[in-house]
Amino acid sequence: MAQPTKSFGHPFLRPAFIKPAVRCFFVLLLCLFLGSCFPEGLTTRDFILKPPLVNEGEIVLYLQPLPQEADRLRFDIGAISALRDDGSEVALSLLVNDLKGAELTGLQRWLASGILPPGRYRGISMQIRQAFVETAEGEVTLGVPEEPLRVEHSFEVQRQKATALFLSLDPAKIVTGENQFTPFFSLASAGGILINLTAFVSNPETHIISVFNKKTMQVVDAIATGRAPRGLVIDRFRTRAYVAVSGDDEVLAIDIFKRQIFSKLKLNFGDNPVELVLSPDGRRLVAVNHDSNTVSLIDAFSLTEAARISVGSGPTSAVMDPSGSRVYVMNTRSQSISVVDLTQKTLVVTIGVEAAPLRGAFNREGDTLFVISSDSPYITAIDRVRLGVTKKIFAGAGAISVKVDNQNGLLYVGRRFGGEISVIDPSSLMFVDTFQVGGKAVFQAIDDEERTLFVALADRRILQKINLTSKRVVAEIDVGKGAYAIAVMGQR
């Protein structure tokens, strides 16, 4: 287990005074306690188990959707490793090993990953442990290759960067005579993508931002960010993306065309930035600093902190008003909402609410802020002019995400449990629909160009694309357990 980056304060709790085994036990108990105190989707960054990249690079290996010819096939991968140019091998960690063709003919799967020394590599090695094919009489065991399969493809691992690789199964001669599984795989590196089809999803558990094609719904690249990337926003006009890296107290700027980090802002130690909001003109960026109870007002062009303002306790997210002049900060622990004026760089007012605010969204007219709470079944409506609560809307327990459809004004409320999204008409204060997503809908983004809803299901490793007219799932991609935020070119 990686050791915490901060001390615990009291001298008798410092590492020098605690034996390793006792220290690990203490950290585990404290982690469990703190986890119960944090809002959904947030944990203290001191207990991130995956080490940051320092002198190493990382491989992210995806299995491309299997061909239709493999729909009756099931096979088990025993081990997989990267082959160095000098002939040595470096083991990768399998994220899934039991692969079922019927489930993977239309789904790209995050197969393996690993932290590797920088340098040139010649491909991967993969050991097939067992294989089966479904017949009319039942499942039949297939013979598998005794030696590991070598898939040749030259690639380079760079220090502190992620290398995305894509493994494909050739549909020809998957099963040959005498029930032998004789697969032929090919390997490819990340390819190009049109700027207007680019989308991102952050994952604080893997320290990776997955870059995906919103049209084909396939991951096309991966960006290593540092520890625990969370909040994401896109400046579509300047083709930039910004990400809050909570574990490193940083805000990063990403060139969308090159898919590379080109600038960093180091915030104060212990800030733990968890969310970002960007003004409509792209000039002002606001970072919500959960642990220091502040927000950082940032010049987005120079990526410098222009001001820092204290807000309530445990700020979790923020919403910018349509004019881009004010930000509403959800203070989960203090059950309040701080209104910050970006022009004057001052705290305007703090609005007390009855329950812990978690996330919010403005209605399509821009005059009412709808706020969901982690411990209340009601949505709170706040008037933008009067800065007070005007009404409450019953939405049911367990709200975890909220999005407003600017075309019809409806609210989409994702839930912590039940695997569904509720559709609410705020004008009539009533439920009008629900649809199943099959998991914990921690984040939502709407693509106005395609009229689709993207939903991150953190507990299922899945990001879904849903048609907003039919309310049906169009496609899914595997983005790893713990997905947090989505940013899509074309979203509002």
PyMOL commands that set and color helices and strands:
alter all, ss='L'
color gray80, all
select helices_A, chain A and resi 11-13+15-17+20-37+45-47+68-70+101-104+195-197+246-248
alter helices_A, ss='H'
color red, helices_A
select strands_A, chain A and resi 57-63+73-84+89-91+93-94+98-100+109-116+119-135+138-142+149-157+162-169+175-176+180-181+185-189+198-203+208-213+218-224+229-235+240-245+250-255+260-266+273-278+284-289+294-299+304-310+315-320+326-331+336-341+346-352+357-362+368-373+378-383+389-394+399-404+411-415+420-425+430-436+441-447+452-457+462-467+472-478+486-488
alter strands_A, ss='S'
color yellow, strands_A
deselect
rebuild
show_as cartoon
